[in-house]
Amino acid sequence: MLISSLALAEHYDYLAEKFKIGYAFLRRPDLADLPVGKIELEQGVTASVQEYTTIPADEGKYETHDRYFDIHYIVAGREGFHLAPRDTLEEKIPYDAERDITIYHSPETASQVILSQGELIVVTPEEAHMPKIVAGESAMVKKIVLKVPVS
């Protein structure tokens, strides 16, 4: 699954070597057994193994990253994932360069998808996203978030 605007799809090479490093990692047969934490891969790509219970949308936050693409991959469980164009949102917390994150006020409308086991979504710096959202009912999720450098 890749959800994007045509302009962004044509702007980025989602099959560049740095993305392939991440995709190869996601093909590992032992993802369900990996402990929570950060794993350094190659070419600046990292994998963050996460486990959590999904939350209501009013408890979530929209965020963007300037230096990295996010690839969210569901190992187990199911979650709602909300998206909105960054340039349509009002900043809530200014950019934190150390953490590479900007937080936004929630928009009135946004795109929403449900990610289930084995599915992923690629998020560009131009796209604000709010992950970890309840999809039907609260659920435990094991997820890998790959950080792929923009340059």
VENFENTA-V56349 format. One record per helix or strand. SS is the DSSP state (~ for helix, > for strand). FROM is the first residue (numbers start at 1). TO is the last residue. If there is no record, write none. Layout:
BEGIN
SS	FROM	TO
SS	FROM	TO
END
This chain:
BEGIN
~	6	11
~	17	26
~	31	33
>	37	40
>	46	53
>	55	55
~	57	59
>	62	64
>	68	76
>	78	85
~	86	88
>	91	96
>	101	104
>	111	116
>	120	123
>	127	133
>	140	149
END
